[in-house]
Amino acid sequence: MDALTRSSNAGARNDAARGSLLCGLLGLALPIAAYVAARELTQVRLVQATIATCGSALLGLAAILLARRARRNVARTLGRAGGLGAARAGRVLGVLALCVGCIAALALGFYALLSYFG
């Protein structure tokens, strides 16, 4: 073959793997930032920080879905796209962020129940 084709491109990137890693990291950084804001700012209460922490569940879910897409890209390109390690790390971080967000949602729900009945 005289010229390279699109499938023989050595510089293929797996943007889904990078996105998964970024969403996972943001999902774990969100609760920390929310609680630091609740501690340092007088306008932000702890309940508001917990509400913001529930957003890490969405970021964790996005990280898991992007990791799935990244692994599919790696399988489809027979490993040429790369990013398998980033997809694995993004999936692990996404699961952790999803767990943190669900725990925050449960804590917020129990707080609402205790405030209503107590």
C-alpha positions as CSV (number, residue, x, y, z in Angstrom):
1,M,0.0,0.0,0.0
2,D,1.4,3.4,-0.9
3,A,-0.4,5.6,1.6
4,L,-1.5,5.2,5.2
5,T,-5.2,4.7,5.7
6,R,-7.3,6.0,8.5
7,S,-7.2,2.7,10.3
8,S,-3.4,2.5,10.3
9,N,-3.1,5.9,12.1
10,A,-0.6,5.4,15.0
11,G,-1.8,8.5,16.8
12,A,-5.3,7.3,17.6
13,R,-6.6,8.7,20.8
14,N,-9.2,7.3,23.2
15,D,-10.9,10.5,24.4
16,A,-13.6,8.4,26.3
17,A,-10.8,7.0,28.6
18,R,-9.6,10.5,29.4
19,G,-13.1,11.7,30.0
20,S,-13.8,8.8,32.3
21,L,-10.7,9.6,34.3
22,L,-11.6,13.3,34.5
23,C,-15.3,12.6,35.5
24,G,-14.1,10.2,38.2
25,L,-11.6,12.7,39.6
26,L,-14.2,15.5,39.6
27,G,-16.7,13.2,41.2
28,L,-14.3,12.6,44.1
29,A,-13.2,16.2,44.3
30,L,-16.7,17.6,44.5
31,P,-17.5,16.4,48.1
32,I,-14.2,17.7,49.3
33,A,-14.8,21.1,47.7
34,A,-18.3,21.3,49.1
35,Y,-17.3,20.6,52.7
36,V,-14.4,23.0,52.5
37,A,-16.8,25.6,51.3
38,A,-19.2,24.8,54.1
39,R,-16.4,25.1,56.6
40,E,-14.9,28.3,55.3
41,L,-17.8,30.3,54.0
42,T,-20.6,31.5,56.2
43,Q,-23.2,31.5,53.5
44,V,-22.8,27.8,52.9
45,R,-24.3,25.4,55.4
46,L,-23.4,21.7,55.8
47,V,-26.8,20.6,54.4
48,Q,-26.1,22.6,51.2
49,A,-22.7,21.0,51.0
50,T,-24.4,17.5,51.2
51,I,-26.8,18.5,48.5
52,A,-23.9,19.4,46.3
53,T,-22.2,16.1,47.2
54,C,-25.1,14.2,45.6
55,G,-23.8,15.5,42.3
56,S,-20.8,13.2,42.6
57,A,-23.2,10.3,41.9
58,L,-23.9,11.8,38.5
59,L,-20.3,12.3,37.7
60,G,-19.5,8.8,38.9
61,L,-22.2,7.4,36.6
62,A,-20.8,9.4,33.7
63,A,-17.3,8.1,34.5
64,I,-18.6,4.5,34.4
65,L,-20.4,5.0,31.1
66,L,-17.4,6.7,29.5
67,A,-15.1,3.9,30.8
68,R,-17.4,1.3,29.1
69,R,-17.2,3.3,25.9
70,A,-13.4,3.5,26.1
71,R,-13.1,-0.2,26.7
72,R,-15.3,-0.8,23.6
73,N,-13.1,1.6,21.6
74,V,-10.0,-0.4,22.7
75,A,-11.6,-3.7,21.7
76,R,-12.9,-2.3,18.4
77,T,-9.5,-1.0,17.4
78,L,-7.6,-4.1,18.6
79,G,-5.7,-2.0,21.2
80,R,-4.5,0.7,18.8
81,A,-6.6,3.4,20.5
82,G,-4.9,2.9,23.8
83,G,-6.2,4.2,27.1
84,L,-7.1,0.9,28.7
85,G,-5.4,1.8,31.9
86,A,-7.1,5.2,32.0
87,A,-10.4,3.5,31.4
88,R,-9.8,1.1,34.3
89,A,-8.8,3.9,36.6
90,G,-11.8,6.0,35.5
91,R,-14.1,3.1,36.2
92,V,-12.7,2.6,39.7
93,L,-12.9,6.3,40.5
94,G,-16.4,6.4,39.0
95,V,-17.6,3.6,41.2
96,L,-16.1,5.3,44.3
97,A,-17.8,8.7,43.3
98,L,-21.1,6.9,42.7
99,C,-20.9,5.3,46.2
100,V,-20.0,8.7,47.8
101,G,-22.9,10.4,46.0
102,C,-25.4,7.6,47.0
103,I,-24.2,7.8,50.6
104,A,-24.7,11.6,50.6
105,A,-28.2,11.1,49.2
106,L,-29.0,8.6,51.9
107,A,-27.7,10.9,54.6
108,L,-29.7,13.8,53.2
109,G,-32.8,11.6,53.1
110,F,-32.4,10.5,56.7
111,Y,-31.8,14.1,57.7
112,A,-35.0,15.2,56.0
113,L,-36.9,12.4,57.8
114,L,-35.5,13.3,61.2
115,S,-36.2,17.0,60.6
116,Y,-39.8,16.1,59.6
117,F,-40.6,13.8,62.5
118,G,-38.3,15.2,65.1
